[in-house]
Amino acid sequence: MQCLDTQGNATFPGDELVPAPASFVNRAVTINASPEQIYPWLLQMGAGKGGLYSYTSFENMIGCKLVNANRIHEEWQNLEDGEWVDLWQFILVPQADNSTRLILRTRTMMVGGFWDIIHSGVFIMERGLLLGVKERAER
């Protein structure tokens, strides 16, 4: 559920976990699939499961030896309500044309120094992740 704050900015469930972030970024992609077709791909993300669906060569270069799944694995579809996920906030917003906007929303207090250095790499990985989910969900 999307809401607008007093300045007209979109707020989403989970924003209250970091109510006054030092940095926030929204990245999004339109996927020609329903939220129900996209959600299973998000459920199985992570090391030891479906990977991050990003650029495998880049992941390997930075030491992330992940295998990116190309199918839905039933054994990874058991995320419980309220279970913590150590990644980002993902929001699925259905569109009038039956597509879905997948929003990757990062709200953090981690800024400056090291975080400024890795920002470009994070952008590349997040872009790859969004496009990877899009490719898989649209098949």
MDTraj code that builds the backbone (N, CA, C; nanometers):
import mdtraj as md
import numpy as np

residues = "MET GLN CYS LEU ASP THR GLN GLY ASN ALA THR PHE PRO GLY ASP GLU LEU VAL PRO ALA PRO ALA SER PHE VAL ASN ARG ALA VAL THR ILE ASN ALA SER PRO GLU GLN ILE TYR PRO TRP LEU LEU GLN MET GLY ALA GLY LYS GLY GLY LEU TYR SER TYR THR SER PHE GLU ASN MET ILE GLY CYS LYS LEU VAL ASN ALA ASN ARG ILE HIS GLU GLU TRP GLN ASN LEU GLU ASP GLY GLU TRP VAL ASP LEU TRP GLN PHE ILE LEU VAL PRO GLN ALA ASP ASN SER THR ARG LEU ILE LEU ARG THR ARG THR MET MET VAL GLY GLY PHE TRP ASP ILE ILE HIS SER GLY VAL PHE ILE MET GLU ARG GLY LEU LEU LEU GLY VAL LYS GLU ARG ALA GLU ARG".split()
xyz = np.array([
    [0.0835, -0.1173, 0.0000],
    [0.0000, 0.0000, 0.0000],
    [0.0884, 0.1241, 0.0000],
    [0.0668, 0.2112, -0.0950],
    [0.1417, 0.3354, -0.1068],
    [0.0606, 0.4486, -0.0455],
    [0.1284, 0.5345, 0.0277],
    [0.0650, 0.6522, 0.0854],
    [0.1485, 0.7737, 0.0479],
    [0.0908, 0.8905, 0.0603],
    [0.1649, 1.0141, 0.0381],
    [0.1786, 1.0875, 0.1704],
    [0.3002, 1.1366, 0.1979],
    [0.3196, 1.2137, 0.3196],
    [0.2753, 1.3587, 0.2959],
    [0.2981, 1.4450, 0.3931],
    [0.2498, 1.5828, 0.3828],
    [0.3190, 1.6625, 0.2725],
    [0.4356, 1.6176, 0.2255],
    [0.5054, 1.6827, 0.1149],
    [0.4732, 1.6176, -0.0199],
    [0.3855, 1.5169, -0.0199],
    [0.3494, 1.4498, -0.1441],
    [0.4431, 1.3382, -0.1845],
    [0.5353, 1.2982, -0.0964],
    [0.6284, 1.1891, -0.1258],
    [0.5637, 1.0555, -0.0933],
    [0.5954, 0.9547, -0.1728],
    [0.5408, 0.8214, -0.1489],
    [0.6051, 0.7600, -0.0258],
    [0.5238, 0.6985, 0.0564],
    [0.5720, 0.6201, 0.1699],
    [0.5166, 0.4796, 0.1547],
    [0.5902, 0.3820, 0.2067],
    [0.5520, 0.2423, 0.1934],
    [0.5701, 0.1710, 0.3268],
    [0.4983, 0.0595, 0.3452],
    [0.5217, -0.0208, 0.4653],
    [0.6700, -0.0576, 0.4741],
    [0.7247, -0.0482, 0.5911],
    [0.8661, -0.0764, 0.6134],
    [0.9492, 0.0506, 0.6260],
    [0.8986, 0.1626, 0.5752],
    [0.9724, 0.2886, 0.5869],
    [0.9963, 0.3254, 0.7329],
    [0.9068, 0.2818, 0.8201],
    [0.9197, 0.3163, 0.9622],
    [1.0422, 0.2509, 1.0270],
    [1.1020, 0.1508, 0.9624],
    [1.2215, 0.0859, 1.0175],
    [1.3421, 0.1799, 1.0161],
    [1.3462, 0.2707, 0.9195],
    [1.4480, 0.3762, 0.9135],
    [1.3708, 0.5060, 0.8846],
    [1.3101, 0.5647, 0.9883],
    [1.2189, 0.6763, 0.9674],
    [1.2833, 0.8046, 0.9152],
    [1.4107, 0.8271, 0.9452],
    [1.4797, 0.9486, 0.8998],
    [1.6148, 0.9080, 0.8400],
    [1.6137, 0.8460, 0.7202],
    [1.7384, 0.7949, 0.6637],
    [1.8348, 0.9078, 0.6249],
    [1.9649, 0.8774, 0.6378],
    [2.0667, 0.9708, 0.5913],
    [2.0750, 0.9663, 0.4389],
    [2.0332, 0.8533, 0.3824],
    [2.0335, 0.8359, 0.2372],
    [1.9179, 0.7447, 0.1997],
    [1.8542, 0.7750, 0.0872],
    [1.7551, 0.6821, 0.0356],
    [1.7586, 0.6853, -0.1155],
    [1.7337, 0.5696, -0.1732],
    [1.7372, 0.5530, -0.3184],
    [1.6191, 0.4675, -0.3592],
    [1.5522, 0.5079, -0.4652],
    [1.4482, 0.4264, -0.5267],
    [1.4948, 0.3906, -0.6664],
    [1.4887, 0.2635, -0.7007],
    [1.5149, 0.2184, -0.8367],
    [1.3943, 0.1335, -0.8743],
    [1.3559, 0.1368, -1.0011],
    [1.2356, 0.0638, -1.0396],
    [1.2449, 0.0147, -1.1831],
    [1.1647, -0.0849, -1.2115],
    [1.1522, -0.1395, -1.3458],
    [1.0068, -0.1808, -1.3647],
    [0.9578, -0.1670, -1.4872],
    [0.8247, -0.2157, -1.5185],
    [0.8384, -0.3568, -1.5731],
    [0.7593, -0.4482, -1.5165],
    [0.7636, -0.5888, -1.5562],
    [0.6279, -0.6268, -1.6125],
    [0.6286, -0.6884, -1.7283],
    [0.5043, -0.7332, -1.7912],
    [0.4621, -0.8668, -1.7316],
    [0.4258, -0.8601, -1.6045],
    [0.3812, -0.9771, -1.5291],
    [0.3060, -0.9259, -1.4068],
    [0.2284, -1.0130, -1.3468],
    [0.1524, -0.9754, -1.2274],
    [0.2419, -0.9843, -1.1033],
    [0.2038, -0.9173, -0.9949],
    [0.2792, -0.9312, -0.8698],
    [0.2925, -1.0784, -0.8268],
    [0.1870, -1.1575, -0.8523],
    [0.1906, -1.3007, -0.8143],
    [0.2948, -1.3775, -0.8937],
    [0.3266, -1.3323, -1.0143],
    [0.4304, -1.3975, -1.0945],
    [0.5704, -1.3508, -1.0557],
    [0.5810, -1.2344, -0.9992],
    [0.7108, -1.1765, -0.9620],
    [0.7525, -1.2187, -0.8216],
    [0.6574, -1.2235, -0.7309],
    [0.6865, -1.2475, -0.5891],
    [0.7685, -1.3736, -0.5627],
    [0.7414, -1.4865, -0.6275],
    [0.8230, -1.6060, -0.6014],
    [0.9720, -1.5856, -0.6301],
    [1.0039, -1.5026, -0.7278],
    [1.1446, -1.4751, -0.7580],
    [1.2091, -1.3957, -0.6448],
    [1.1340, -1.3051, -0.5846],
    [1.1864, -1.2273, -0.4724],
    [1.2037, -1.3147, -0.3488],
    [1.1102, -1.4055, -0.3264],
    [1.1158, -1.4933, -0.2093],
    [1.2432, -1.5763, -0.2044],
    [1.2913, -1.6182, -0.3187],
    [1.4044, -1.7112, -0.3184],
    [1.5392, -1.6428, -0.3395],
    [1.5420, -1.5108, -0.3289],
    [1.6690, -1.4396, -0.3436],
    [1.7605, -1.4646, -0.2253],
    [1.8906, -1.4608, -0.2532],
    [1.9893, -1.4661, -0.1469],
    [2.0936, -1.5735, -0.1683],
    [2.2026, -1.5608, -0.0954],
    [2.3105, -1.6602, -0.1001],
    [2.2578, -1.7931, -0.0487],
    [2.2974, -1.9003, -0.1138],
    [2.2520, -2.0327, -0.0741],
    [2.1134, -2.0662, -0.1242],
    [2.0521, -1.9711, -0.1927],
    [1.9203, -1.9931, -0.2530],
    [1.9280, -1.9499, -0.3991],
    [1.8415, -1.8603, -0.4422],
    [1.8314, -1.8229, -0.5828],
    [1.9306, -1.7207, -0.6318],
    [2.0192, -1.6716, -0.5460],
    [2.1159, -1.5705, -0.5865],
    [2.0545, -1.4324, -0.5906],
    [2.1156, -1.3449, -0.6703],
    [2.0682, -1.2074, -0.6808],
    [2.0251, -1.1713, -0.8220],
    [2.0261, -1.2667, -0.9133],
    [1.9799, -1.2472, -1.0524],
    [2.0529, -1.1343, -1.1228],
    [2.1686, -1.0976, -1.0754],
    [2.2401, -0.9843, -1.1312],
    [2.3413, -1.0320, -1.2347],
    [2.4484, -0.9564, -1.2498],
    [2.5521, -0.9877, -1.3481],
    [2.6509, -1.0870, -1.2862],
    [2.6455, -1.2111, -1.3282],
    [2.7270, -1.3174, -1.2679],
    [2.8753, -1.2830, -1.2715],
    [2.9247, -1.2314, -1.3820],
    [3.0677, -1.1990, -1.3913],
    [3.1059, -1.0909, -1.2902],
    [3.0193, -0.9914, -1.2723],
    [3.0459, -0.8856, -1.1744],
    [3.0385, -0.9417, -1.0328],
    [2.9391, -1.0266, -1.0075],
    [2.9274, -1.0895, -0.8751],
    [3.0537, -1.1681, -0.8421],
    [3.1036, -1.2463, -0.9376],
    [3.2252, -1.3251, -0.9158],
    [3.3464, -1.2353, -0.8946],
    [3.3543, -1.1259, -0.9684],
    [3.4678, -1.0339, -0.9589],
    [3.4785, -0.9734, -0.8187],
    [3.3652, -0.9480, -0.7541],
    [3.3698, -0.8878, -0.6204],
    [3.3615, -0.9931, -0.5093],
    [3.3724, -1.1213, -0.5482],
    [3.3800, -1.2278, -0.4489],
    [3.2484, -1.2895, -0.4081],
    [3.1410, -1.2571, -0.4748],
    [3.0112, -1.3181, -0.4458],
    [2.9936, -1.4377, -0.5382],
    [3.0237, -1.5538, -0.4887],
    [3.0136, -1.6754, -0.5695],
    [2.8705, -1.7278, -0.5623],
    [2.7802, -1.6586, -0.6306],
    [2.6396, -1.6944, -0.6278],
    [2.6004, -1.7675, -0.7548],
    [2.5027, -1.8524, -0.7416],
    [2.4402, -1.9156, -0.8567],
    [2.3014, -1.8542, -0.8682],
    [2.2718, -1.7948, -0.9819],
    [2.1433, -1.7295, -1.0019],
    [2.0440, -1.8279, -1.0616],
    [1.9369, -1.8542, -0.9883],
    [1.8355, -1.9512, -1.0305],
    [1.7626, -1.9021, -1.1552],
    [1.7272, -1.9963, -1.2397],
    [1.6499, -1.9657, -1.3599],
    [1.5128, -2.0307, -1.3581],
    [1.4745, -2.0812, -1.2407],
    [1.3407, -2.1369, -1.2234],
    [1.2989, -2.1161, -1.0789],
    [1.1702, -2.1293, -1.0543],
    [1.1187, -2.1196, -0.9181],
    [1.1464, -2.2513, -0.8469],
    [1.2060, -2.2429, -0.7291],
    [1.2346, -2.3593, -0.6454],
    [1.1352, -2.3599, -0.5291],
    [1.0512, -2.4595, -0.5233],
    [0.9488, -2.4677, -0.4173],
    [1.0094, -2.4667, -0.2777],
    [1.1289, -2.5253, -0.2621],
    [1.1916, -2.5325, -0.1295],
    [1.2357, -2.3948, -0.0778],
    [1.2359, -2.2938, -0.1611],
    [1.2754, -2.1591, -0.1206],
    [1.1559, -2.0644, -0.1133],
    [1.0379, -2.1164, -0.1150],
    [0.9177, -2.0333, -0.1174],
    [0.8498, -2.0240, 0.0188],
    [0.9234, -2.0451, 0.1256],
    [0.8620, -2.0549, 0.2580],
    [0.8964, -1.9395, 0.3518],
    [0.9114, -1.8198, 0.2998],
    [0.9370, -1.7045, 0.3847],
    [0.8142, -1.6796, 0.4721],
    [0.8360, -1.6691, 0.6010],
    [0.7272, -1.6484, 0.6958],
    [0.6982, -1.5001, 0.7135],
    [0.5747, -1.4660, 0.7419],
    [0.5343, -1.3287, 0.7659],
    [0.6172, -1.2717, 0.8804],
    [0.6782, -1.1572, 0.8566],
    [0.7593, -1.0917, 0.9583],
    [0.9038, -1.1390, 0.9636],
    [0.9412, -1.2385, 0.8826],
    [1.0784, -1.2894, 0.8805],
    [1.1717, -1.1829, 0.8228],
    [1.2881, -1.1640, 0.8854],
    [1.3830, -1.0626, 0.8450],
    [1.4549, -1.1044, 0.7175],
    [1.4698, -1.0120, 0.6245],
    [1.5433, -1.0354, 0.5006],
    [1.6540, -0.9311, 0.4946],
    [1.7798, -0.9771, 0.4874],
    [1.8939, -0.8857, 0.4892],
    [1.9283, -0.8344, 0.3505],
    [1.8348, -0.7733, 0.2826],
    [1.8620, -0.7154, 0.1519],
    [1.8009, -0.5767, 0.1474],
    [1.7065, -0.5580, 0.0614],
    [1.6448, -0.4273, 0.0430],
    [1.4957, -0.4407, 0.0595],
    [1.4277, -0.3277, 0.0474],
    [1.2822, -0.3244, 0.0495],
    [1.2348, -0.3341, -0.0953],
    [1.1504, -0.4339, -0.1243],
    [1.0934, -0.4514, -0.2565],
    [0.9445, -0.4230, -0.2490],
    [0.8955, -0.3451, -0.3434],
    [0.7548, -0.3087, -0.3466],
    [0.7010, -0.3425, -0.4841],
    [0.5900, -0.4130, -0.4884],
    [0.5234, -0.4481, -0.6142],
    [0.3985, -0.3621, -0.6271],
    [0.3940, -0.2810, -0.7327],
    [0.2818, -0.1897, -0.7530],
    [0.2125, -0.2264, -0.8841],
    [0.0937, -0.2897, -0.8771],
    [0.0210, -0.3245, -0.9992],
    [-0.0151, -0.1993, -1.0790],
    [-0.0093, -0.2112, -1.2120],
    [-0.0406, -0.1003, -1.3017],
    [-0.1702, -0.1299, -1.3771],
    [-0.2327, -0.0267, -1.4281],
    [-0.3605, -0.0408, -1.4995],
    [-0.3493, -0.1283, -1.6242],
    [-0.2310, -0.1353, -1.6855],
    [-0.2130, -0.2145, -1.8078],
    [-0.1734, -0.3599, -1.7786],
    [-0.1912, -0.4055, -1.6547],
    [-0.1597, -0.5412, -1.6084],
    [-0.0107, -0.5678, -1.5935],
    [0.0714, -0.4653, -1.6060],
    [0.2127, -0.4803, -1.5732],
    [0.2288, -0.4479, -1.4238],
    [0.3515, -0.4559, -1.3746],
    [0.3804, -0.4271, -1.2340],
    [0.5080, -0.3451, -1.2266],
    [0.5073, -0.2427, -1.1424],
    [0.6307, -0.1702, -1.1125],
    [0.6952, -0.2393, -0.9940],
    [0.8185, -0.2867, -1.0141],
    [0.8985, -0.3418, -0.9051],
    [0.9909, -0.2300, -0.8597],
    [0.9717, -0.1875, -0.7355],
    [1.0523, -0.0796, -0.6782],
    [1.1477, -0.1401, -0.5767],
    [1.2740, -0.1088, -0.5917],
    [1.3764, -0.1469, -0.4955],
    [1.4076, -0.0186, -0.4186],
    [1.3787, -0.0200, -0.2901],
    [1.3873, 0.1018, -0.2089],
    [1.4904, 0.0795, -0.0991],
    [1.5902, 0.1644, -0.0946],
    [1.6943, 0.1555, 0.0078],
    [1.6887, 0.2798, 0.0951],
    [1.6727, 0.2595, 0.2243],
    [1.6736, 0.3682, 0.3226],
    [1.7789, 0.3291, 0.4266],
    [1.8809, 0.4119, 0.4419],
    [1.9930, 0.3726, 0.5265],
    [2.0537, 0.4906, 0.6023],
    [2.1232, 0.4569, 0.7077],
    [2.2015, 0.5543, 0.7821],
    [2.3491, 0.5444, 0.7438],
    [2.3844, 0.4495, 0.6566],
    [2.5234, 0.4251, 0.6184],
    [2.5620, 0.5153, 0.5018],
    [2.6356, 0.6213, 0.5319],
    [2.6796, 0.7168, 0.4303],
    [2.8242, 0.7577, 0.4578],
    [2.8879, 0.8110, 0.3536],
    [3.0235, 0.8622, 0.3666],
    [3.1292, 0.7530, 0.3626],
    [3.2515, 0.7931, 0.3400],
    [3.3656, 0.7019, 0.3413],
    [3.3481, 0.5811, 0.2520],
    [3.3548, 0.4633, 0.3126],
    [3.3432, 0.3354, 0.2421],
    [3.2157, 0.3283, 0.1593],
    [3.1062, 0.3771, 0.2127],
    [2.9771, 0.3684, 0.1431],
    [2.9775, 0.4506, 0.0150],
    [3.0471, 0.5637, 0.0148],
    [3.0590, 0.6427, -0.1072],
    [3.1411, 0.5685, -0.2126],
    [3.2400, 0.4939, -0.1689],
    [3.3263, 0.4188, -0.2602],
    [3.2495, 0.3071, -0.3288],
    [3.1660, 0.2348, -0.2557],
    [3.0975, 0.1189, -0.3148],
    [2.9671, 0.1549, -0.3861],
    [2.9276, 0.2824, -0.3817],
    [2.8000, 0.3245, -0.4399],
    [2.7838, 0.2826, -0.5867],
    [2.8871, 0.3007, -0.6678],
    [2.8775, 0.2638, -0.8099],
    [2.8543, 0.1148, -0.8275],
    [2.9246, 0.0337, -0.7502],
    [2.9062, -0.1110, -0.7575],
    [2.7672, -0.1538, -0.7146],
    [2.7151, -0.0885, -0.6131],
    [2.5793, -0.1189, -0.5662],
    [2.4781, -0.0848, -0.6755],
    [2.4968, 0.0288, -0.7423],
    [2.4079, 0.0667, -0.8521],
    [2.4075, -0.0409, -0.9609],
    [2.5248, -0.0869, -0.9994],
    [2.5355, -0.1903, -1.1032],
    [2.4631, -0.3171, -1.0601],
    [2.4866, -0.3601, -0.9370],
    [2.4238, -0.4827, -0.8874],
    [2.2717, -0.4678, -0.8790],
    [2.2235, -0.3550, -0.8297],
    [2.0788, -0.3345, -0.8179],
    [2.0126, -0.3279, -0.9547],
    [2.0775, -0.2637, -1.0497],
    [2.0238, -0.2578, -1.1860],
    [2.0142, -0.3991, -1.2434],
    [2.1213, -0.4759, -1.2260],
    [2.1208, -0.6141, -1.2740],
    [2.0135, -0.6977, -1.2073],
    [1.9950, -0.6780, -1.0772],
    [1.8928, -0.7510, -1.0031],
    [1.7545, -0.7216, -1.0600],
    [1.7217, -0.5942, -1.0764],
    [1.5892, -0.5579, -1.1289],
    [1.5673, -0.6158, -1.2687],
    [1.6680, -0.6036, -1.3551],
    [1.6546, -0.6568, -1.4907],
    [1.6511, -0.8097, -1.4905],
    [1.7232, -0.8714, -1.3956],
    [1.7214, -1.0167, -1.3838],
    [1.5847, -1.0696, -1.3410],
    [1.5217, -1.0018, -1.2448],
    [1.3870, -1.0414, -1.2029],
    [1.2906, -1.0197, -1.3185],
    [1.3023, -0.9085, -1.3880],
    [1.2159, -0.8787, -1.5026],
    [1.2254, -0.9899, -1.6067],
    [1.3466, -1.0244, -1.6439],
    [1.3672, -1.1298, -1.7459],
    [1.3029, -1.2610, -1.7042],
    [1.3224, -1.3008, -1.5798],
    [1.2699, -1.4288, -1.5324],
    [1.1180, -1.4273, -1.5208],
    [1.0617, -1.3199, -1.4666],
    [0.9161, -1.3130, -1.4469],
    [0.8413, -1.3031, -1.5794],
    [0.9027, -1.2436, -1.6806],
    [0.8353, -1.2265, -1.8093],
    [0.8408, -1.3512, -1.8968],
    [0.9201, -1.4509, -1.8591],
    [0.9272, -1.5747, -1.9392],
    [0.7993, -1.6517, -1.9328],
])
top = md.Topology()
chain = top.add_chain()
for i, resn in enumerate(residues, 1):
    res = top.add_residue(resn, chain, resSeq=i)
    for name in ("N", "CA", "C"):
        top.add_atom(name, md.element.get_by_symbol(name[0]), res)
traj = md.Trajectory(xyz[None], top)
